[in-house]
Amino acid sequence: MAIPSDVELGTHRPTQTRLKIRIPKGLHSEPVISRLTSQCGITVNILAALLSANGRDDGWFDLELHGTKPQIGNAITYLNDLDLEIWGHSTPEEDGW
């Protein structure tokens, strides 16, 4: 049985990162946050949000993502694939546990 290296252990260690995303009005009816958690296996803490009920303006979320580095990487890739504007992205090294 092989002993995992420090690099492998760090990959699966829980961590967190904080970011803000802009949700264009065309995606207001899409379950962006729900899919983020179910497809990427992370926990999301919504720290703040602004999303109008009438959907006339873009909205934004201030999120804290909890998971492993690969899970958080997949989550950011998912958000990029939706072409969402992401700002204030910190790295797991800055926010990590």
N, C-alpha and C positions, 0 to 999 in steps of 0.2 A: 504494500500500500504506500503510495507516494505521499509525502508531506507537502501540503500546498505552500507555495512561496509567499513572501510578504506581498508581492504584487497581486497574486491571486486573492489573498485574503482581503486586501484593500478594495478590490473590485466588488466584492460581495458584502462589504461593510455598509451598514445603513448610513446615509448622509442626507443632506437637505440643501436646497438652493431656493433663492427667491427671485422672482421675475414679475414683470408686468407685461400684459399682452393687450393689444387692441383688437376688439372684435368688430369687424366691419358690419354695417347694418344688414348686409346680405346673408350673414351667418347667424343672426339673432335667433332664428328658429332651430338651429342645429345644436345637438347636445355635445358641444365641444368639451366641456369639463368632464362630463360623464364618460365620454369616450377616452379622454385622457387617462382617467383612472382605470377603466376596464381594459383598455388595449395595452397600456404600459405597465400596469401592476403597481402604480404608485399611490400614495395618499396625498391628497391636495387639501391644503388649508387656505380658504379664501379670506385674505386679510382685509380686502376692500374691493368694492365693485361699483360700477356705474353702468347700467344697462336700462335704457328707457323702455317702457312697456309698449309704446307706439312704434318703436323700431325705426324712427326717422333719422337718428344719429348713430354714429359709431359708439361702441361701449368699450370698457376696459375692465380688466381684473388685475388685482395685485395678489399674486399666488406664492405660496410656500410649498414646494414639492419635496416629498419625503420618499426615499427609496434607495436603491443601490445606484452606483455611478452608471452602469449600463441602462437601468430603468429610466433614470433621469435623462440620459442621452437620447433614449428612444422617445421620451416625452417631448423633448425639444425638437427632435426631428419631425415628429407628428405635427407640432405647431408650425414649424417651418414649411412642411408640406401643404398646410392649409393657407400658406402665404400670409400668416398673421404677423403684425409688427410686434417685435419683442424688444423691450428695453429694460434696463436696470438688472440685467442678468448677472447674477453672481456665480462664482464657481463653487463646486462642492468643497474645494480646499479652503475657501473663505468662510463658508457657512457650515461646513461639515461637523459632525458630532465628534 
